[in-house]
Amino acid sequence: MADQKKEINITVELDKDNIPENIVWDATDEPGSEKVECRSMILSLWDHNKKDTLRLDLWTKQMTVDEMKIFFHQTLATMADTLQQSINDEKISGDMRDFCDYFAERMEIKK
């Protein structure tokens, strides 16, 4: 049994048509931290029994197209970092970073 337990809490407020109006999250490993509002989330969980990814993608009505482009770019870049850390393959994570650069250019969000 695990010695520690931490929780991530996500609350999604929906309108009458079940469209997200507000997304708020907090985590127990940050004592005294406040709940944080966000406009979009992507949650992926690996089901090792089915060898399948379970996903939950939500965004609020306030999320703009420009914000979504940046959100996806930053998410992909973070995934490249996670891939590097998890499998220690610099070539494939570098390829993914190259794709992130291409993606940013195509989405016209390149700095």
Buried (B, 14 or more C-beta within 10 A) or exposed (E): EEEEEEEEEBEBEEEEEEEBEBBBBBBEEEEEEEEEEBBBBEEEEEEEEEEEEEEEEBBBEEBEEEEBBEBBBEBBBEBBEEBBEEEEEEEEBEEBBEEBEEBBEEBEBEE
